[in-house]
Amino acid sequence: MSGLPLMPRRRGSRFLRLLWCGVLAAIASLTPSVGAQAPRADATQTQRGSLTRGDEQLESGEFVDTYSYRWQARQRVTVELISSNFDGYLVLVPPSGDQIENDEADDNDADRALIETDLTGSGTYKVLVTSYEPGETGDYTLRVSATGTRRDANRTEPLAFGQTRNERLAPSDDLVDEKFVDAYGFTGRAGDRITLEMSSDDIDTYLTLVPPDGGEITDDDGGADTNTSRIAITLRQSGQYRVLASSYDDRETGPYRLNLQRPARAAAPERDPAPAPTGRGNVYGVFVGISDYEGEDNDLEYTADDARMIGRALALGGRMRDGDAVTLVDRQATGANVRRAIAEIGRRAGPDDLFVFFFSGHGDRVQRAGRQAADPDGFDETISLYDGDVSDDEMNTLLAPVPGAVLLILDSCFSGGFSKDVISSPRRMGLFSSEEDVTSGVADKFRAGGYLSKFFADAVGERRADKDRDGAITALELSQYLHERYRADVKSSRGGAENFVSTGGRDTGYQHLVVDRGSISPFDVLFRF
């Protein structure tokens, strides 16, 4: 036949899309040169064929066999071509829209081409088997599979209080960020204390609760058990809540149990607490998070959200009232704004109150000119604001006028170095995401900028650190909870840059929490509910 035009193809590229006008129409007009296929592939089909000199031929000289399949929108399709006789090339042509191509499943496997995709439309799809070089011939094996139609995550199944549902994550579920997701819904009332639990013997569960006004409350492992996720919280709003049951690992499938419980309802919805008696003060805070730095190379994921998350946690579980805090994210987090916020909010905190400064973003180490006896390594540690840095020495100066106790929380690289310069002053306690010569990882596992941010929010906002259930969190309870979460959850990849060290063995992450309680007693109460 006369040759069909195709755009030039680049070696080893994956999922290239040909946008040339007329190409799709020309390929769609190809008549199958092999036996007819079943109308749809609900299980894996294996076709053994051969490119020969009597096959259809592209204008650029490659022989081609064409297969047709009838598929539905939202099916997951996998097409695999294997040949030791020629360098295989796959093309998937949808009923409309751009086609998908693949030459090599990976850079080191020229004998195998692979296409995996979620279909966006229903109709007849064509699979073209051809070669990378013109004129190549030989035997091949084609494997094609398509799962059933996916369940729409926007459609929720009802979840009743007291009910345990035995369900399964499956390839037919909706796929969100490479995770299969089942969606449920229930009606909640403000003041209800609910417990939501997802457990499994086969998968690492991941549970998300979405309140009526949006946002997310998540849990991966219920504090320690990777096969159980648990959210226990007092609802702040009345309305429809969504529950998303998923897994931590990508495309993980298997059975799970989902349970929703509601103990006796509280007498009335929670209200902002009244001013505390002397000696049991309120919480004031400045929360800073930067994801969008100047220039794309410096941007971080989730760190701006960390600041908002900590603010919500302290409002829920930390006696922090409206108007007693400032949250600064991205472009708002300039040096001038942060310094002003510390001065203004810190000035409001009385001697019996607790002032919390939180930061999530980049951190750095810079060579120091002079020698400090208390900090002999020759470096100052810094936090990177939107337009400049604040050093550990300057942070000590900024916090000096605060009359009450100070809790400094830094979720950034090298943050442990602030301990020497800041926590040495009285009535200060520090929580730092890593040691002074160690980087801090992004907590993708929890969709958080940092592990410390997520764990602290759980400790206070969900009151998980209140081990003795007395309605208060002491400095010791908070420290112990955070250490336990780090041991259970921070198994991050090893570091390797020249200016920091990587500690820990195969089974532990290099990143370790630094807690410095300074002059704060282990049994001093930090937060009351």
C-alpha positions as CSV (number, residue, x, y, z in Angstrom):
1,M,0.0,0.0,0.0
2,S,1.0,3.6,-0.2
3,G,3.0,4.7,2.9
4,L,1.3,6.5,5.8
5,P,3.0,9.6,7.2
6,L,4.3,9.7,10.8
7,M,6.2,12.3,12.5
8,P,9.9,11.5,13.3
9,R,10.3,9.6,16.6
10,R,12.9,10.1,19.3
11,R,14.7,7.1,20.7
12,G,13.5,5.9,24.1
13,S,10.9,8.6,24.6
14,R,7.7,7.5,26.4
15,F,4.1,8.6,25.9
16,L,5.0,10.9,23.0
17,R,1.9,12.5,21.5
18,L,1.7,13.2,17.7
19,L,-0.3,16.3,17.1
20,W,0.2,16.6,13.4
21,C,-3.0,17.3,11.5
22,G,-4.2,14.3,9.5
23,V,-2.0,11.6,11.2
24,L,-4.8,10.3,13.4
25,A,-7.3,10.1,10.5
26,A,-4.7,8.2,8.3
27,I,-3.9,5.7,11.0
28,A,-7.6,5.2,11.9
29,S,-8.3,4.2,8.3
30,L,-5.9,1.2,8.5
31,T,-7.7,-2.1,8.1
32,P,-6.6,-4.8,10.5
33,S,-3.9,-7.0,9.0
34,V,-4.4,-9.7,11.6
35,G,-7.3,-11.8,12.8
36,A,-10.2,-10.0,14.5
37,Q,-10.1,-9.4,18.2
38,A,-12.7,-9.9,20.9
39,P,-14.9,-6.7,21.3
40,R,-13.2,-5.9,24.7
41,A,-10.4,-7.2,26.8
42,D,-11.6,-7.8,30.4
43,A,-8.7,-10.1,31.1
44,T,-5.2,-10.3,29.7
45,Q,-5.2,-11.4,26.0
46,T,-2.0,-12.7,24.4
47,Q,-1.5,-12.4,20.6
48,R,1.4,-13.9,18.8
49,G,2.2,-12.4,15.5
50,S,4.9,-11.5,13.0
51,L,5.9,-8.4,11.1
52,T,6.5,-9.5,7.5
53,R,7.2,-7.9,4.2
54,G,3.5,-8.4,3.1
55,D,2.2,-6.3,6.0
56,E,0.9,-2.7,5.8
57,Q,3.7,-0.3,5.6
58,L,4.2,3.2,7.0
59,E,5.5,6.0,4.7
60,S,8.7,6.0,6.6
61,G,9.2,2.3,5.8
62,E,8.1,0.4,8.9
63,F,5.8,-2.6,8.7
64,V,2.7,-2.5,10.9
65,D,0.0,-4.8,12.3
66,T,-3.2,-3.3,13.6
67,Y,-5.5,-4.6,16.3
68,S,-8.9,-3.2,17.3
69,Y,-10.5,-3.2,20.7
70,R,-13.8,-1.9,22.1
71,W,-13.2,-0.2,25.4
72,Q,-15.0,2.0,27.9
73,A,-14.1,5.3,29.4
74,R,-12.2,5.0,32.8
75,Q,-10.8,1.6,32.1
76,R,-7.2,1.0,32.9
77,V,-5.4,-0.5,29.8
78,T,-2.0,-2.1,29.6
79,V,-0.5,-2.9,26.2
80,E,2.9,-4.8,26.1
81,L,4.9,-5.7,23.0
82,I,7.8,-8.1,23.3
83,S,10.2,-9.2,20.5
84,S,13.8,-10.4,20.3
85,N,13.7,-10.0,16.5
86,F,13.2,-6.3,16.1
87,D,13.1,-3.1,18.2
88,G,9.3,-2.9,18.9
89,Y,7.2,0.3,18.7
90,L,3.7,0.6,20.1
91,V,1.0,3.1,19.1
92,L,-2.4,3.4,20.8
93,V,-5.0,5.4,18.8
94,P,-8.1,6.4,20.6
95,P,-11.5,7.2,18.9
96,S,-10.7,10.9,19.3
97,G,-7.8,12.9,20.7
98,D,-4.1,12.4,20.8
99,Q,-2.5,9.0,20.3
100,I,0.1,7.5,22.7
101,E,3.4,5.9,21.7
102,N,6.1,4.0,23.3
103,D,9.4,2.6,22.0
104,E,11.0,1.1,25.2
105,A,9.5,0.2,28.5
106,D,12.7,1.5,30.1
107,D,16.0,2.8,28.9
108,N,17.7,-0.6,29.2
109,D,15.1,-2.8,27.6
110,A,14.9,-2.5,23.8
111,D,13.0,-5.8,23.4
112,R,9.9,-4.5,25.2
113,A,7.5,-1.6,24.6
114,L,4.8,-0.7,27.1
115,I,1.7,1.6,27.2
116,E,-0.3,1.9,30.4
117,T,-3.1,4.5,30.5
118,D,-6.5,5.3,31.9
119,L,-9.0,5.7,29.1
120,T,-10.9,9.0,28.8
121,G,-13.4,8.0,26.2
122,S,-15.5,5.0,25.0
123,G,-15.3,3.5,21.6
124,T,-13.0,1.5,19.3
125,Y,-9.3,1.8,20.0
126,K,-6.5,0.7,17.6
127,V,-3.3,-0.8,18.8
128,L,-0.5,-0.6,16.2
129,V,2.5,-3.0,16.4
130,T,5.5,-1.7,14.4
131,S,9.2,-1.3,14.6
132,Y,11.5,1.6,15.5
133,E,13.7,1.1,12.4
134,P,12.3,0.9,8.8
135,G,12.0,-2.6,7.2
136,E,12.4,-4.7,10.4
137,T,10.6,-8.0,10.5
138,G,10.2,-10.9,12.9
139,D,8.0,-12.6,15.5
140,Y,6.4,-10.8,18.5
141,T,4.1,-11.3,21.4
142,L,1.4,-8.7,22.2
143,R,-0.3,-8.7,25.6
144,V,-3.4,-6.5,26.1
145,S,-5.5,-6.2,29.3
146,A,-8.2,-3.8,30.4
147,T,-9.8,-3.6,33.9
148,G,-13.4,-2.9,34.5
149,T,-14.8,0.6,34.6
150,R,-13.5,2.6,37.5
151,R,-15.8,3.7,40.3
152,D,-16.2,7.5,40.4
153,A,-14.5,9.0,43.5
154,N,-17.1,11.9,43.3
155,R,-19.8,9.3,44.1
156,T,-19.8,8.4,47.8
157,E,-21.1,5.3,49.4
158,P,-23.1,5.9,52.7
159,L,-21.2,5.1,55.9
160,A,-23.4,4.7,59.0
161,F,-22.3,5.1,62.7
162,G,-21.7,1.8,64.3
163,Q,-21.2,0.1,60.9
164,T,-18.2,-1.9,59.8
165,R,-17.8,-2.2,56.0
166,N,-15.7,-5.0,54.5
167,E,-14.4,-3.6,51.2
168,R,-11.5,-3.9,48.8
169,L,-9.2,-1.5,47.0
170,A,-9.2,-2.7,43.4
171,P,-8.0,-1.5,40.0
172,S,-11.6,-0.6,39.2
173,D,-11.6,2.1,41.9
174,D,-10.8,5.7,41.1
175,L,-7.1,6.5,40.8
176,V,-5.9,9.7,42.6
177,D,-2.2,10.5,42.7
178,E,-1.4,6.9,41.8
179,K,-3.5,5.6,44.7
180,F,-6.8,3.7,44.4
181,V,-9.5,5.4,46.4
182,D,-12.9,4.4,47.8
183,A,-15.2,7.4,48.8
184,Y,-17.8,7.3,51.6
185,G,-20.0,9.9,53.3
186,F,-21.8,10.5,56.6
187,T,-23.7,13.4,58.2
188,G,-22.0,14.7,61.3
189,R,-23.1,17.2,64.0
190,A,-20.9,19.8,65.7
191,G,-19.8,18.5,69.1
192,D,-19.9,14.9,68.1
193,R,-16.8,12.9,69.1
194,I,-16.2,10.4,66.3
195,T,-13.7,7.7,65.7
196,L,-13.0,6.5,62.1
197,E,-10.8,3.5,61.6
198,M,-9.5,1.7,58.5
199,S,-7.6,-1.6,59.0
200,S,-6.2,-4.3,56.7
201,D,-4.1,-7.4,56.9
202,D,-2.8,-6.8,53.3
203,I,-2.3,-3.1,52.6
204,D,-0.7,-0.1,54.3
205,T,-3.9,1.9,54.9
206,Y,-4.3,5.7,54.4
207,L,-7.4,7.5,55.7
208,T,-8.7,11.0,54.9
209,L,-11.6,12.9,56.5
210,V,-12.9,15.9,54.5
211,P,-15.1,18.3,56.6
212,P,-18.0,20.2,55.0
213,D,-15.9,23.3,54.5
214,G,-13.1,21.5,52.8
215,G,-9.5,20.8,54.0
216,E,-8.3,17.4,55.0
217,I,-7.6,15.4,58.2
218,T,-5.4,12.4,57.4
219,D,-3.8,9.5,59.1
220,D,-1.5,6.8,57.8
221,D,-0.8,4.4,60.6
222,G,-2.8,5.3,63.8
223,G,0.5,6.3,65.5
224,A,2.4,3.0,64.9
225,D,0.5,0.3,63.2
226,T,1.1,0.6,59.4
227,N,-2.0,-1.6,58.7
228,T,-4.4,0.6,60.7
229,S,-5.3,4.2,60.2
230,R,-7.4,6.0,62.8
231,I,-8.9,9.5,63.1
232,A,-10.5,10.4,66.4
233,I,-11.8,14.0,66.5
234,T,-14.5,16.2,67.8
235,L,-16.5,17.6,64.9
236,R,-16.4,21.4,64.6
237,Q,-19.2,21.7,62.1
238,S,-22.6,20.1,61.2
239,G,-22.9,18.8,57.7
240,Q,-21.8,16.2,55.2
241,Y,-18.4,14.7,55.7
242,R,-16.5,12.6,53.1
243,V,-14.2,9.7,54.0
244,L,-11.5,8.6,51.5
245,A,-10.1,5.1,52.0
246,S,-6.8,4.5,50.3
247,S,-3.3,3.2,50.7
248,Y,0.1,4.6,51.3
249,D,1.8,2.7,48.5
250,D,1.0,3.4,44.9
251,R,-1.6,1.2,43.2
252,E,-1.9,-1.1,46.3
253,T,-4.9,-3.4,46.2
254,G,-6.5,-5.7,48.8
255,P,-9.3,-6.0,51.3
256,Y,-9.9,-3.6,54.2
257,R,-12.3,-2.9,57.1
258,L,-13.8,0.6,57.6
259,N,-15.6,1.5,60.9
260,L,-17.3,4.7,62.1
261,Q,-18.2,5.1,65.8
262,R,-19.8,7.9,67.6
263,P,-19.8,7.8,71.5
264,A,-22.4,9.7,73.5
265,R,-22.8,13.2,72.1
266,A,-21.3,16.1,73.9
267,A,-23.8,18.3,75.7
268,A,-23.1,21.2,73.4
269,P,-20.7,22.2,70.6
270,E,-17.3,23.2,71.6
271,R,-16.8,27.0,72.0
272,D,-13.8,29.2,72.3
273,P,-12.4,28.7,75.8
274,A,-12.7,31.5,78.3
275,P,-9.5,33.2,79.5
276,A,-7.5,30.8,81.6
277,P,-6.8,31.3,85.3
278,T,-3.4,32.5,86.5
279,G,-0.8,29.8,85.9
280,R,-2.9,28.2,83.1
281,G,-2.5,30.7,80.4
282,N,-3.5,30.9,76.7
283,V,-1.5,30.3,73.6
284,Y,-0.3,32.9,71.1
285,G,1.4,32.1,67.9
286,V,3.2,33.1,64.7
287,F,3.1,30.5,62.0
288,V,5.2,30.8,58.9
289,G,5.3,28.5,55.9
290,I,6.9,29.0,52.4
291,S,6.3,26.8,49.4
292,D,6.6,29.4,46.7
293,Y,10.1,30.9,46.9
294,E,11.5,33.3,44.3
295,G,12.5,31.1,41.3
296,E,11.1,27.7,40.5
297,D,14.2,25.8,41.6
298,N,13.7,26.6,45.3
299,D,10.0,25.8,45.6
300,L,8.8,23.2,48.2
301,E,5.7,21.1,48.4
302,Y,3.1,21.5,51.3
303,T,5.2,23.8,53.5
304,A,2.8,26.7,53.3
305,D,0.0,24.3,54.2
306,D,2.0,23.3,57.3
307,A,1.7,26.8,58.7
308,R,-2.1,26.7,58.2
309,M,-2.3,23.2,59.7
310,I,-0.4,24.2,62.9
311,G,-2.7,27.2,63.3
312,R,-5.8,25.0,63.1
313,A,-4.2,22.4,65.5
314,L,-3.6,25.0,68.2
315,A,-7.0,26.5,67.8
316,L,-8.6,23.0,68.2
317,G,-6.4,21.7,71.0
318,G,-4.2,24.5,72.3
319,R,-6.4,27.2,74.0
320,M,-5.5,29.6,71.2
321,R,-8.2,32.2,70.5
322,D,-9.1,34.0,67.4
323,G,-6.9,37.1,67.0
324,D,-4.1,35.7,69.1
325,A,-2.1,34.4,66.1
326,V,-0.7,35.4,62.7
327,T,-0.1,33.1,59.8
328,L,2.2,34.2,57.0
329,V,2.7,32.1,53.9
330,D,4.8,32.5,50.7
331,R,5.1,36.2,49.6
332,Q,3.6,37.3,53.0
333,A,6.6,35.8,54.8
334,T,9.1,38.6,54.3
335,G,11.7,39.4,56.9
336,A,9.9,42.6,57.9
337,N,6.5,40.9,58.3
338,V,7.9,38.0,60.3
339,R,9.9,40.2,62.7
340,R,6.8,42.5,63.1
341,A,4.5,39.6,63.9
342,I,6.9,38.2,66.5
343,A,7.1,41.6,68.2
344,E,3.3,42.3,68.1
345,I,2.0,38.9,69.0
346,G,4.8,38.2,71.5
347,R,4.1,41.4,73.3
348,R,0.5,40.3,73.9
349,A,1.5,37.1,75.7
350,G,1.6,37.5,79.5
351,P,3.9,35.8,81.9
352,D,1.5,32.8,82.3
353,D,1.0,32.4,78.5
354,L,2.8,30.3,75.9
355,F,4.1,31.9,72.7
356,V,4.6,29.5,69.8
357,F,6.8,30.3,66.8
358,F,6.5,27.8,63.9
359,F,8.4,27.7,60.6
360,S,8.3,25.3,57.7
361,G,10.5,25.9,54.7
362,H,14.2,26.0,53.7
363,G,17.0,26.1,56.2
364,D,20.7,26.6,55.7
365,R,24.2,26.7,57.4
366,V,26.5,29.6,56.9
367,Q,30.2,30.0,58.0
368,R,30.5,32.2,61.0
369,A,33.4,34.8,61.2
370,G,34.0,34.7,64.9
371,R,34.1,31.9,67.5
372,Q,31.3,31.2,70.0
373,A,32.1,29.0,72.9
374,A,28.5,27.7,73.1
375,D,28.5,26.9,69.4
376,P,32.0,25.7,68.4
377,D,31.3,24.1,65.0
378,G,31.9,27.5,63.2
379,F,28.4,27.6,61.6
380,D,25.3,29.7,62.1
381,E,22.0,27.9,61.2
382,T,19.3,30.0,59.4
383,I,15.7,29.8,58.3
384,S,15.0,31.1,54.8
385,L,12.2,33.6,54.6
386,Y,10.8,34.9,51.3
387,D,13.4,37.7,50.9
388,G,16.2,36.8,53.3
389,D,17.4,34.7,56.2
390,V,17.0,34.8,60.0
391,S,20.0,33.3,61.9
392,D,19.9,31.4,65.2
393,D,21.5,34.4,66.9
394,E,18.9,36.8,65.5
395,M,16.1,34.5,66.5
396,N,17.4,34.6,70.1
397,T,17.2,38.4,70.0
398,L,13.7,38.5,68.5
399,L,12.3,36.2,71.2
400,A,14.0,38.1,74.1
401,P,11.1,40.6,74.7
402,V,8.5,37.8,75.0
403,P,7.4,37.8,78.7
404,G,5.9,34.3,78.8
405,A,7.2,30.8,77.9
406,V,8.3,30.2,74.3
407,L,7.9,27.1,72.2
408,L,10.1,27.2,69.0
409,I,9.2,24.7,66.3
410,L,11.3,24.6,63.2
411,D,10.7,22.1,60.4
412,S,13.7,22.9,58.1
413,C,17.1,21.6,57.2
414,F,19.8,21.9,59.9
415,S,17.2,23.4,62.4
416,G,18.7,21.6,65.4
417,G,21.5,24.2,65.4
418,F,19.0,26.8,66.8
419,S,19.0,24.9,70.1
420,K,22.4,26.1,71.2
421,D,21.6,29.8,70.6
422,V,17.9,30.0,71.5
423,I,17.0,27.4,74.1
424,S,19.8,28.4,76.4
425,S,17.6,31.3,77.6
426,P,15.1,30.6,80.4
427,R,11.5,29.4,79.8
428,R,12.1,28.2,76.3
429,M,11.6,24.8,74.6
430,G,12.6,23.8,71.1
431,L,11.3,21.2,68.7
432,F,13.6,20.8,65.6
433,S,13.0,18.5,62.6
434,S,16.6,17.4,62.3
435,E,20.1,17.8,63.8
436,E,22.2,20.8,63.0
437,D,24.2,19.1,60.2
438,V,21.4,17.0,58.8
439,T,18.8,17.9,56.2
440,S,15.0,17.5,56.7
441,G,12.9,15.6,54.2
442,V,9.5,16.5,52.7
443,A,6.8,14.3,54.3
444,D,5.1,13.2,51.0
445,K,3.8,10.2,52.9
446,F,1.5,12.5,54.8
447,R,1.1,15.2,52.2
448,A,2.9,17.6,54.5
449,G,5.9,19.7,54.1
450,G,7.7,18.1,57.0
451,Y,7.3,15.2,59.5
452,L,7.5,17.4,62.5
453,S,4.6,19.6,61.2
454,K,2.3,16.6,60.7
455,F,3.2,14.9,64.0
456,F,2.9,18.1,66.1
457,A,-0.5,18.8,64.5
458,D,-1.7,15.3,65.4
459,A,-0.2,15.6,68.9
460,V,-2.1,18.8,69.8
461,G,-4.9,19.2,67.3
462,E,-6.1,15.7,67.7
463,R,-4.9,15.5,71.3
464,R,-3.0,12.3,70.7
465,A,-0.1,13.3,73.0
466,D,-2.5,13.4,76.0
467,K,-1.6,9.8,77.0
468,D,-3.2,9.9,80.5
469,R,-6.4,11.5,79.1
470,D,-6.4,14.3,81.7
471,G,-7.1,17.1,79.3
472,A,-3.6,18.4,79.2
473,I,-0.3,17.8,77.4
474,T,2.9,18.2,79.3
475,A,6.3,18.8,77.8
476,L,7.2,15.2,78.5
477,E,4.1,13.8,76.9
478,L,4.6,16.0,73.8
479,S,8.3,14.9,73.5
480,Q,7.5,11.2,73.9
481,Y,4.8,11.3,71.3
482,L,6.9,13.1,68.8
483,H,9.8,10.7,69.3
484,E,7.5,7.7,68.9
485,R,6.2,9.0,65.6
486,Y,9.7,9.7,64.3
487,R,10.8,6.2,65.1
488,A,7.7,4.7,63.5
489,D,7.4,6.9,60.4
490,V,10.6,8.6,59.4
491,K,12.4,6.0,57.3
492,S,13.5,8.4,54.7
493,S,16.1,8.0,51.9
494,R,19.7,8.5,52.8
495,G,21.3,11.9,52.4
496,G,24.5,12.5,50.5
497,A,25.5,16.2,50.1
498,E,28.9,17.3,51.2
499,N,27.9,19.7,53.9
500,F,25.9,17.4,56.0
501,V,26.1,13.9,57.5
502,S,23.8,10.9,57.1
503,T,23.4,8.8,60.2
504,G,21.4,5.7,61.0
505,G,21.3,2.2,59.7
506,R,19.4,0.5,57.0
507,D,16.1,0.3,58.9
508,T,16.1,3.9,60.3
509,G,15.9,7.2,58.6
510,Y,18.9,9.6,58.7
511,Q,16.6,12.4,60.0
512,H,16.2,12.5,63.8
513,L,14.0,14.8,65.9
514,V,15.8,17.2,68.2
515,V,13.9,18.1,71.4
516,D,15.4,20.6,73.8
517,R,13.2,21.4,76.9
518,G,15.7,23.9,78.3
519,S,14.4,25.1,81.6
520,I,10.9,23.8,80.9
521,S,10.1,21.0,83.4
522,P,9.1,17.7,81.8
523,F,5.8,17.9,83.8
524,D,5.0,21.5,82.9
525,V,1.7,21.7,81.1
526,L,2.0,23.3,77.6
527,F,-1.5,22.8,76.3
528,R,-4.9,22.4,78.0
529,F,-8.2,21.5,76.3
